[in-house]
Amino acid sequence: MPSSVSRPRGRALAVSALLIGASLPALAWAADAPASDTQLEEIVVTSQRRAENVQKVPVAVTVVRGDDLEKRQTFSAEQLVQQVPSLTFRKGTTNVNSSLNIRGIGTTSFSAGSEPAVSTVVDGVVYARSGQAFFDFFDVDRIEVLRGPQGTLFGKNASAGVVSIVTRRPSATTKGFVEGSWFEGDEYRLRAGVSGPISQTLRGGLTAVYGQYDGSATNVYDGSKVNGYERLGFRGKLEWTPSDDLTVSLIADSVNAVDNGSADAIGYATPGDAIIGQQAPLILSPSNRDINNDVAPVTKDSTWGYSGQVDYRLGDYTLTSITAWRGWGNTEVRDGDYTSIAGRRVGTASSKDVGVLDFNQFTQEVRLASPTGGFLDYVVGAFYYKTKQDNYFNRTNVACAATTLAGGVCATGSSTFVVTSNGTANFTTELENYAAFGQANLNFTPRLRGVAGLRWSHDEISFDFARVSAFPTATAGVRPSFAAQGSKSTDGVSGRIGLQYDLSDNVLGYVNYSRGYKGPAINVFFNMQAFDTLPLDPEKSDAYEAGLKSTLLDRRLVLNLAAFTTNFKGFQTTNFDTVAGTIVSRLVNAGEVSTAGLELDAQARPARNLTLSGGAAYTDAKIEKFHCPAGSPATCSAINGQPLGPAKWRWSAAVDYLVETPSLPFDIGLNSSIAYQGAGRPNVNNPNLGPAPEGFSLWDATVSLVDREDRYRLSFIAKNIGDSFYTTARIPSTYVRQQVPRDSERYFGVSLRANFGR
């Protein structure tokens, strides 16, 4: 959960003052300007599996365009949440256990036998693991964030929502770009792309991205930097259109990354806790970002994918087929005790974890879209999905048994170290899903329409697990040897029913009921034991939503409102557990949780060259009735009524203004944005541990010199101008571990982009 400590704003305030000040004179509505200059662009989305104006879609959806991502230097899902108030990101020790939440709901799990409640879809391909998409954005046309259950039309699991990423199509004319960026702390980013026709019927595009950063924190054990990365990614596209009725698209992508951002900083410890002395010379505080580890944290990722989409027009009908293969390899090394040998004494132990994941998936979707314009139009389809995940995990604990140094101090070469526990697990998990779905619009009158959708799913999950340990009883974080196999299959139904009414030509009102469904899960993880082999029940949700979508003032103002309430039963989440005094996590059916709130999305074009945009969300998510699973220890306590998820209040706002300067060879682009999150919430599993997180705001600004022919753009960038500290995760024990992102401090940068072609 986020925490906040504000520091003096310093020299960067002048940058944002310039942006806001330059925009104020133009805030009056420009009645005399040409309509094309002051009207907002129509945004087309595919949230209903066909191309539609977002203002005509009766679903709460926030759209972030690729151009806006680039202008605001938004590089990843971790930063995307600053533009979508209903979306939050929880950073784990690696992409495997990081997660996206929508309206306070998501799935955070270390288990190989579970899937996310927020589904990630890229170019129509459902990603079985959200972590496959937690790398740099590149070549993005738009991102659609669909809020609330979306399982009727999207994939097999979307009980809380969908983040749909749509990348750019190859262009009709030859064009390309090269862009380089530098940020304080020697962070470098390079991007390049080319796109255009290859023949009369074939287009192609290739984009590459590279980024490198040593890190924003220090490991005081050896002085090395942490929370850095090095990433290299490619995406290639071919689009073949042999006739007006047939389009074939092929996509290949690959990302390789090395990341030491899995460092858990200790932000708070109960007075007298031994870890306080073991962190010396660090002084623990809620704003600590540094670590003291003798095992350097590192994560290596390699993800790739191939997909083919065929769109074939059968008269007025469109038949679509999407076939995809994806793979992901992840290797993690981390310090399991979060301390170094420098703070160790005789009798104390250190822990090292090594985990390896090898994941593959295959998906096939076929759907048919009917023509529109009659009483009934519909989309029907079938979906198949299969995944296989192989895991290796080793945990080794080493204790200092004796030393020749005074005071019982331990050090390499002067002390005797012995292995006190060691465990290695190998496990395989397979999931398979078959589904049939359909959604229809019933056009009762030109203004009144109904919508009804249904999805039937069949899920099969199986696992094969074996853990080997030389110790017959549980030792710190390692259970004895254990082996098991098991499987589970279920059938589930999700769906949607709603009404929409055009209050006027430019105002749409709607009400929806949706049933969300997320299939069964099994708690397959390193410390699995007999009662973990019992499958978890499916997660089901009942969601009610009412909204208004309005396009006002001759398309100069877009204002969308949504009110919602959702109840979840069999909620699948992580509950913290202990093994011989060491905190571990277990996936459980937590019972019943709920979320309710209000949301606002707005965009305005009050004057030529000036765009205002923003949104706000009030979300009240909480645990209604927590169920401690059979065999769980006393630490699994009832926490009914405790809040779940992020702070209740979140909002964001941005201003974009182009200052025309005829006397200069370029114009000046000004952008300023702010994202606010209200006061945080205590840890659900230990609500009384540590200070409650405070609210914080992130204030960014950019000043760009823009060539009028769009040949180049030179940008000067300020991030987190107010220097607000915050965290993306806080994990309780007798102390609090926290993940501190790059953007939790003020920094500056510069970017240069060159475009060619038309």
N, C-alpha and C positions, 0 to 999 in steps of 0.2 A: 504494500500500500504506500502511496506517495507520502513523503514528508517534505517539509519546507523549512529552510533557513535563508532569509533574505540578507544580502550583503549590499554595500553601497553601489549605486548604479554606475558612477564613474563617467569616463569620457564618452561613452557611446550614446548617451541620451540625446546628444545633438543630432545624431543621425535620424532618429525617429521623430524628433521635434521638427526637423526639416520636412519629413514626409507628411506628417499631420498638417503642419502649417501650409504646405503647398496645396493641400487638398481642400482646405476650408473655403477658399474663395469660390470654388466650383460646386458647392453643395446645393445651390439652388437648382430647381428643375429647369432644364434647358428647353423651353417651349419652342424656340425658334430654330433649334438645330435640326438637321435632316433626320428622319426617323431611323435610317440605317445606322446613323452614328450613335443614337441614344437608346435604341432598342436592344434588349438582351438577346443573345443568340439562343436559338432553340436547341435543347439538349436531347439527343436520341439515345435511348437505353434499350437493353434487351432483358430487363428484369422479368418479363413475362414470356421469355423465349421467342419473342418476335420484336422487330424494331418498332419503337413507339416513342412519342414525345413524353418525357418524364412527367410532365404536368398532366398527362391523361392516364397515368398509371395509378390505380387505387391501392398503392402500397407505400409505406414510409421508406423512402430511399434517399440517401445523400450521394451526390455525384461529385467527384473530384476529377477535374480534367488534367490530362498529362501536362499541358502548358502551365497550369497552376502549380503542379508538383515541381516543375523545373524552376519557375520563378521564385518559389519559396524554399528552394534547396531542400526538398523533402525526398530523402533517399530510400526510406524503408518503412515497414509497417510500424516500427517503433516511433517514427516521427509522424506517420499518417494520422495518429490519434489526435494530434494538435489541430487538425482541420475537421474532425468528425466528433462532436462532443459525446455521442452515444457509444463510441467505440473506445475501448481501453486495451492496453497491451501489458501483459504480465511477463516480465523477463525471468527466465529460468537460468540454470547454470549452463544450459546449452539450448540450441533451437529445438531439441527433442521435447523438452518440458516447458518451453515458452508457450504462451497462448494468447488468443484474442478473445475479448469479451464484448458482447453487445447488450446494452441495457443491464449491465452488471452481471450477466450470465455467461459462463464459458466453462471449458473443461481443462483443468490443470492436472496433469497426471504423468507419473513416471512409468506407468504400466504400458507394456507392449500390446495389451489386449483391450485397448479402449480407443475411441475416436473423438474428435472435437465436436462440441455443440455448435460452434461457429464454423461453417464450412468455407473453405477457400477454393475459388474456382478461377482458373486462368484460361482464357480463350475457350471457354466451354468445357474444360477438363476439370473434373472434381479432384482436388488433392486430398488423398486419404490422411495425410499428416500435415497440419498447418505449418510445421517447421520447414517444410520443403519450400515455402514461399517467403521465409523470413530472411531474404537476402536483398541486395540493392534492387530498387525499381529501375528498369530501363526499357525504353521503347514503348512507354505506356500511352495509350490513347485516352483512357479514363478508368476510374475505379468506382464501381457502384457498391455502396454499402446498404444492403437490404436488412431492415431491422424487424425482428420477430421471426417466428417459425416460417421457414421457406422450403420445407421438405417436399411439398407437393410437386414442384418443378425442378428443384436443384438437388441432384445427387441423392445419396441415401441417408445422410445425417445433416440436418440443419435446424435443430430444435430451437436455437437461439437467434440464428441469422446467417447471412451470407456476405462475404467480401468477394466480389466478382471483379477480376482484373482483366481488362480488354486491351491488348497491345495493338499497335498501329499496323494497318494494312500496307503492303507495298504500294508506292505512289504511281500515278499514271505518267508522270514525267521524271526524268532523272534528277535527283537531288541528294544532298548529303550534308553532313556537318562534322565538325571536330570541336570538342570542348575540353578545356582543362581548368581545374579549380585547385586552389591552395587555401588551407585554413591554418590558423595558429596551432602550434604544436606539431608542425610539419605533417599535416594531413593532406594527401594528394588524391585527386579523383580525375580520371581521364575517361572520356566517352567519345565514340565515333560511330558513324553510321552512313550507309549509302542505300538508296532505294530507287527503283525505276523499272521501265519495261525492258525485257530481254528479247521478246519478239512481239508480234501483233497479239498473241493470245496468252503470253506468259509475262508475269511481273515477279520481281524478286527484291529482297531486302536483307541486309546484314547489319547488325548492331553489336558493338563490343563495349564493355565497361571494365575499368580497373580502378581499384582504390587501395590505399595503404595509409596506415596510421599506427604509430608506436603505442599510443595509449594516453588516457587522461588521468591515470592513477599510478602509484608506485608500490612495488613490493619492497618494503624496507629490509627484507632479509638479504637481498643481493643488489638492490638499487635498480632493478629492471622495471620497465614500464608494463602496465597491464591495462585492460579494457581497450585494446587496440585490435587491428585486423589487417588482413591482406586478402583481396578478393579479385577474381578475374571471371568475367561472364561473357557469353556469346548467345545471340539468338538469330537464327536465319529463317527466312520465310520465302515460299514460292506460292504464287497464286495463278492457277491455270483456268482460263475461261474460253474453252473451245467454241461455245455457242452462248446465246442469250439465256438458255435454260440450264446451263451446267457451270458450276464453279467448284474447283478443287483446290483446297489450301493445305499446304504441308508446312509444319513448323518443327524446328529442332532447336533445343537450347541446352546450355551447360553452364554450371557455376562451380568453381573451386574456391574454397575459402579456408583460411587459417585465422583463428580468432582466439584471443586470450581475454575475451570479455566475460568469461565465466567466473571471474573473481568475486567471491563473497566477502564483502567488507563487514566488519563487526561494528554495528552502530550503537548498540546499547548492551550492557550486561548487568545482571542483578548484583548489587554491592556484595563483595566478598567472593564472587565467582572467580575460579582459578584462571579463566581465560583472560582476565584483565591483565594479570602479570605476564601471561604468555604472549600478549600482543605488544609488550614493550619493545621499542621506545614509542610505539603508537599510543596516543591518548584517545580513548574511545569517546565518541560523541555522535549525536544523531546525524551530523553532517560529514562523518568520516567516509572517505572513498578509498583509502589506502589499505593494504593488506600486509601481513607478516607470515608468509608461507614458505616452507622449504621445498614444497613441490609446486613447480610453476604451473599455473592453470593454462590449458590449451585445448582447443576444440578444432578438429579438422572436418570439413564438410565437402562432399562432392555430390552434386545433384544434376540429373540430366533427364531429358524427355524428348519423345517424338510423338507427334499427333498428326492426324489427317482428318480434314473435314470436307464432306461432299454435300453440296446444296444443289438439288435438282428440282426444277419446276415441272410439275405435272399439270399442265393447264393453269388453273388459278391456285393450285395447291403447291406447297413446298415440302419436299422430303429432305431431311437432314440426317447425316450419319457422322458421328465423331468417334474415332478410334484412337486410343492413346496408350503408350507405354511410358512408365516413369520409374526412375531409380534414384536411390539416395543412400549414401554412405556417410556415417558419422562416427568419429573417434574422439573420445573425451578423456582427458587426464586431469585430475583435480586433487587438491589437498583435502582429505576427508575430515581433518580435525581443525583446519583453519589457523594453525599455528606453525612456528618454526622451531628447529632444534635450539635456536638461540635462547628460547624461553623455557626449555625443558629441564626437569629435575628427575632424580632417580625415582622410578616408580610410575612416571607419566609415559603415555604412549602417543605415537603419531599414526596417522592413517593415510593411505593412498588408494584412490579409486581409479580404475581404468575400465572404460566401457567402449564397446564397438557395436555398431548397428549396421546391418545390411538390409535394405528395404527395397521391394519392387512391387509395382502395381500395374494392372491392366484394366482399362475401362472401355466399354462400348455402349454408346447411346444412339438410338434411332428414334426420330420423332417426325410427325406429320403436322404441318400447320395449314389450317383451312383458309380460304379467302375470307376477307372481312367485308362488311357492308350489308349483310343480311341480318335476319333475326338471330341466327346462331353462328358463332365462330369459335374455333377450338384449337387446342394443341394436344395431341396424344402421343405417347411414346413408350419405349421399353429401355431398360438400363441394366447393364451387367458390370460387376465390379469384383475384382479378386486381388488380394494382397498377400504377400509373404514377408515376414520380418524375422531375421536371424539376429540374436543378441549374444554377446559375450560380455561378462562383467566380472572383474576381480577386485576384491577389497583385501588389503593387507595391513595389519596393525603391528607396529614395531614398538617395543617398550625399552626404555633405558633401565637396564638391570643393575649396573654398577658404574662408578666413576672414580677417577683419581683426583678430580678437581675439588677444591674446597667448597663447602656449602651444598654439596650434592648436585652441583651444576654439571650438565651433560654436554659433551661436544664430540664431534667426530675425531677419532684418533686417541681420545683420552677416556672413552667410556665404552661399556659393553652393551650392545643392543641385541635383543632377542625378539623373534616373531611370536607374538602372543595370540594372534588369530589370523587365519587366512581362509578365504573362501572364493571359489570360482564357480560361476553359473553359466551354462549354455542353454538357451531356450529359443524355440521357434513358435511363432504365432501366425496363423492363417485366418483370413476373413474372406467370406464370399457372400455376394448379395445379388438377388434377382429382383427386379421391380418393374411394375407397369403403372403408368400414370396418365392423367388427363386433366385438362382444365378447360372449361367452356365459359364464354360470355353470352348472356342472353339479353338481347337488345329489345326490351319491352316497348320503349318509346324512344324517340330521338334523344331524350334527356335521361331516362331511367334505364339502368342496366343492372343485371345480376351477374354474379360470378360464382362458379362452383367447381371445385377440384378435388381429386382423390388420388391417392397413391397407395398401392399395395406393395409391401416389401417382404422378402424372405431372406433372413440372415443366418449364416452358419459361421461359427467361430470355433477354432480348435487350437490346442497348444501342446507342446512337448517340452518338459522342463527337467533339468538336472543340476543340482548344486552339490559340490564336493567340498567338504571341510574336514580337516584332520582333528577337529575338536568336537567331542561328543555333546557338549552343552553350548548354549548361546554365549558368544563372546561379543565384545563391543562392536555392534553393527553387523555381526555375522551369525546367522543361525546355523545349526548342524546340517549335515548332509541330508538332502531330500530330493526325491524324484517323483514326478507325476505326469499324467496325461489326462486330457479331458476335452470335451466339446459341448456345444450348445447350439440349438437352432430355434428360431422363433419366427412367427409371422407378425407383421405390424401394419397398421393403417394410419396414414396421416392425410390431412385434407384441409380444405378451405371453403368457406361460403361467405358471400358478402353482397352488399348493395352499393351502388354508386349513383349519384344524381347530380346533373349539371344545374347548379343553382343559377348560373348565367352562362354566357358563352365562354367566360374566362374563370369561372369558379366551380370547382368540383368538390363535392362532399362524398364521403364514403364511410361505411362501417364494415368490419370484417370479423369473422371468427375463424381461427386456425387451430388445428390440432398438430402439434409437433411430435416427432417420434425419433428417438435415437436408439439403435439396436442394443442387444445385450453386450456385456463386457466381462472379461475375466482379469483378475488382478495378477497378471504375469509380471513379476519383478524379481530382483535379485534375492530378497529375503522371503520369497514365497514359502508358505507352509500349508498344512492340510486344509485349514478352513478357507484359505485363499482360492482353492480350486473350485469352490462353489460359485457358479456364474452370477454376475450382477444382473438384475432385472433391467429391461429396457427403460429408458428415460422418456417420459411422456409429458407434454405440456399443452395447456389450454390457454389460448391467447385471444384477447378481445382488443380491437383497435378502432378508433374513430378519427377521421382526419379531414382536413380542408386543404385543397391545393388551388392557389389563386395566382393569376397572371394579370396584373393591374397596370393602370396608367399607360395604356398603349404599349404594353410589353416592356415597360421600364422598371417594373417592380414585380418580383416573384416572392410570394409569402406562403409557406407551407407549415401547417400545424398538425400534430398527432398526439392523441392521448391513448394510453395503453395500460393493460393489466394482464399479467401472465402468471399462471400457477403451474409449477413443475412437481411431478411425483416420480419417485425413484431417481432423484437427481444424482448423477454420477460425478463424484469429486474426490479430491485427495484429503485424507484425514491423517494428521501426524501421529506417529506411534513411536514406541521406544523398543530397542533391542539391546539388552544389557547396558542400559544407560545412554545409548546412542539414538538420536532422533532419526527415524526413517519415515517414509510415507506409504500409505495404503489407499488404494482406490476402493471406495465404498458407495453403496446406495445411501446417500445422506438422508433421504426422506423427502420432505416437502419444503420447497422454497418458493418465493414469489418475487415478482418485480412489477412495479407500477410507476407511471410518471407521465411527463409532458415533454414534447420536443418541438423545436422551431428551426426551420431552415429559411434563410432569406438571401435575396440578391437584388441589387438595385443599380440602375444606370441613370443617375440624376443629371448627368451632363456628359457632353462629348468627352471621350478619353478617360472618364472616371467610372470605376466600378467598385461598389461596396458589397461585401458578402459576409455571411456569418451564420452562426447557429447556436442553439442553447439546448440543454437537456437537464431535466430534474428527474432523477432515478432513485426510487426507494426499493432496494433489493434486500431481502432478509431471509433468514432461516425460520420457517414456520414450525417444523417438527423434525428434529434430528434423531435418526435411528442409529444407535451404536450396534455394529455388526456382531454376530455371534463369535465368541472367542477373542474379542478385542480386550485390551487391558484397561485398567482403571483410568488411564489418561484419556480415554475416549469418554468425555463427559457430555451431558446434554447441554446444548448451547442454543436452545430455542429462543427466538426473538432477537438474536444477534444480527447485526447488519452483514450483508454479503456483498462483496465487490467494491467498487471505487467510491469516491465521495459522491454525495447526492447532487451537488451543483457542478456543472461543467459548461463552459461556453467558449466560443471563439469568434473573432472578427478580423476582417482584412480590408484594406483599401489599396486599390491599384489606380495610378494616375499617370498619364503620359503628358509631359510638358513639351509642347512643340516649340522649337527654337529655330526659326527660319534663318537666323544669322549664323548658325553653327552647322557643321556638316552632319550633326546627329541630333536626335531628340533625347530627352531625359525621362526614363521610366522610374517611377517611385512606387515602392511597395512596402507596406507595414502590416504586420499581423500580430495578434495577441491571442493566446490560449490560456484560459483560467480553469483551475480545478479547486473546488472548495475544500474545507477542512476535511482531513482524512478520517478514517475509522480505525478502531483498535483491531489487533489481530483476532480473528474469529476463534482460533484454537486456544489462545491465551490472551483474552482481551485486556488484562490488567498489566501486561508486561510492557514496560517502556513508555515513553511519552507519546501521547496521541499526535499523529502527523497533522501539520498545519496546511492551510491552503497555499497555493502558489500560482504564479502566472509566468508564462514564457512569452517574451516580447522580441520579435525578430524584425529586421528591416533590410531593404535592399535599395541601392541607387544604381541605375544602369544607364550607360550611354548606348543608345540604340540607333544603328544605321537605318536611314529611311528606306533603303532598298533591302533591308533585312539581311545584309551580308555579314554583319558582326554584331555582337553585344558584349560590352565590358561591364561587369557587375561588381559592386563593392557590397559586402554582406556583413551584417552584424547579427549574431545569434544570442538569444537569452540576454538581452540588453540589461535587464534588471538583476542579473547574476543570481537567480533563484535556484537553490538546491532542492532536488527531489529524488525520489527513488522509484523504480518500477517494480520492486518486489521487496517484501519484508517477511522473513521466515523466522518464527519464534522457537526458542528452546529455553534454557535458562538465560539466554542472551538472544539478541536479534541480529540475524544476518540480513544484509540488504544488497540489492543490485543497483548500482549508480550509473546512469547512462551518460554518454558523451555530452548531451545537451543540458546537463545539470550545472553548467558553469558558462560564463560569458566568454565568447571568442569571436574572432573576425576572420574574414576571408575575402578572396577575390576570384572571379571566374571570367574566362574569355571564351566566347563561342564564335566560330566562323561557319557560315552557311554557304553552300554553292548550289547552283542549279535552280530550277523553278518548280 
